[in-house]
Amino acid sequence: QVQLVESGGGLVQPGESLRLSCAASGVIFSLNTMAWYRRAPGNQRELVAAITRYGITNYADSVKGRFTISRGNAKNTVSLQMNSLKSEDTAVYYCNAADVYGRESWGQGTQVTVSS
């Protein structure tokens, strides 16, 4: 079992930056991909960015060039640097981790609000 704890959400103005972090604990030796998803009001949850244990990244088209996902050296932490934030980035952001067997774990979510 893997537990995920997110931090770093908050309220920012358009154009500003925010950094989200997620730390995994528990059975982490088999962690493979870690990712960030988000759910805006009235929308389905969508993938924002993902990174494998080998550092291969994948981004939603809407965040390419603005967001950067990275993983800690110990491979049990993942961060999302969000720059040039827009109002449409407002959502609850969830950390996700999948192990090599395909089992997934989710964090509790952290609110990001972009508003002037």
C-alpha positions as CSV (number, residue, x, y, z in Angstrom):
1,Q,0.0,0.0,0.0
2,V,1.2,3.5,-0.9
3,Q,0.2,6.7,0.8
4,L,0.5,10.0,-1.0
5,V,0.5,13.4,0.7
6,E,0.3,16.5,-1.4
7,S,1.2,20.1,-0.5
8,G,1.6,23.5,-2.2
9,G,-1.8,24.5,-3.4
10,G,-3.2,27.9,-2.9
11,L,-4.6,31.1,-4.4
12,V,-2.5,33.0,-7.0
13,Q,-3.1,35.6,-9.6
14,P,-3.0,35.0,-13.4
15,G,0.6,34.8,-14.6
16,E,2.0,33.8,-11.3
17,S,3.7,30.5,-10.3
18,L,3.0,27.7,-7.9
19,R,4.7,24.5,-7.0
20,L,3.0,21.3,-5.9
21,S,4.7,18.5,-4.1
22,C,3.8,15.0,-3.3
23,A,5.5,12.5,-1.1
24,A,4.9,8.7,-1.2
25,S,5.3,6.4,1.7
26,G,4.7,2.8,2.4
27,V,5.5,0.2,-0.2
28,I,7.5,2.4,-2.6
29,F,10.2,0.1,-3.9
30,S,8.0,-0.9,-6.8
31,L,6.8,2.6,-7.8
32,N,6.8,3.2,-11.5
33,T,4.9,6.2,-12.8
34,M,3.9,9.2,-10.7
35,A,1.6,11.8,-12.1
36,W,-0.6,14.8,-11.4
37,Y,-4.3,14.9,-12.4
38,R,-6.8,17.7,-11.9
39,R,-10.5,18.1,-11.7
40,A,-12.1,21.5,-12.4
41,P,-15.7,22.2,-11.3
42,G,-18.1,20.5,-13.7
43,N,-15.3,18.6,-15.5
44,Q,-13.9,15.2,-15.5
45,R,-10.5,14.4,-13.9
46,E,-7.8,14.9,-16.5
47,L,-4.1,14.0,-16.7
48,V,-1.9,17.1,-16.3
49,A,1.6,15.5,-16.3
50,A,3.3,12.2,-15.7
51,I,6.8,10.9,-15.2
52,T,8.2,7.4,-15.1
53,R,10.9,6.1,-12.8
54,Y,13.2,6.6,-15.8
55,G,12.4,10.2,-16.1
56,I,10.2,10.0,-19.2
57,T,7.6,12.7,-19.1
58,N,4.2,13.3,-20.6
59,Y,2.1,16.5,-20.5
60,A,-1.4,17.6,-21.4
61,D,-1.3,19.9,-24.4
62,S,-2.9,22.7,-22.3
63,V,0.1,22.9,-19.9
64,K,3.0,22.2,-22.2
65,G,5.7,24.9,-21.9
66,R,4.2,26.2,-18.7
67,F,4.3,23.2,-16.3
68,T,7.2,21.0,-15.4
69,I,7.0,17.7,-13.6
70,S,10.0,16.3,-11.8
71,R,10.9,13.5,-9.5
72,G,13.2,13.4,-6.5
73,N,16.4,11.4,-6.4
74,A,14.8,8.8,-4.1
75,K,12.0,8.4,-6.7
76,N,9.3,8.7,-4.0
77,T,8.5,12.4,-4.4
78,V,7.1,14.2,-7.4
79,S,6.7,17.9,-7.9
80,L,4.8,20.1,-10.4
81,Q,6.2,23.5,-11.1
82,M,3.4,25.6,-12.6
83,N,4.3,28.9,-14.3
84,S,2.2,31.4,-16.2
85,L,-0.9,30.2,-14.5
86,K,-4.3,30.9,-16.1
87,S,-7.8,31.0,-14.6
88,E,-8.5,27.7,-16.5
89,D,-5.9,26.0,-14.4
90,T,-8.1,26.4,-11.4
91,A,-8.9,22.9,-10.1
92,V,-8.3,20.3,-7.4
93,Y,-4.9,18.7,-8.2
94,Y,-4.4,15.0,-7.3
95,C,-1.1,13.1,-7.0
96,N,-1.2,9.6,-8.5
97,A,1.3,6.8,-8.3
98,A,1.3,3.5,-10.1
99,D,3.5,0.6,-9.3
100,V,5.0,-1.9,-11.7
101,Y,2.0,-4.2,-11.2
102,G,-0.4,-1.4,-12.3
103,R,-1.8,-0.8,-8.9
104,E,-2.7,2.9,-8.3
105,S,-2.8,5.2,-5.3
106,W,-4.2,8.7,-5.0
107,G,-3.6,11.6,-2.8
108,Q,-6.4,13.6,-1.1
109,G,-6.1,16.5,-3.5
110,T,-5.0,20.1,-3.1
111,Q,-6.9,23.2,-4.4
112,V,-5.3,25.5,-6.9
113,T,-7.2,28.7,-7.6
114,V,-6.0,31.2,-10.1
115,S,-8.0,34.4,-9.9
116,S,-7.4,38.2,-9.9
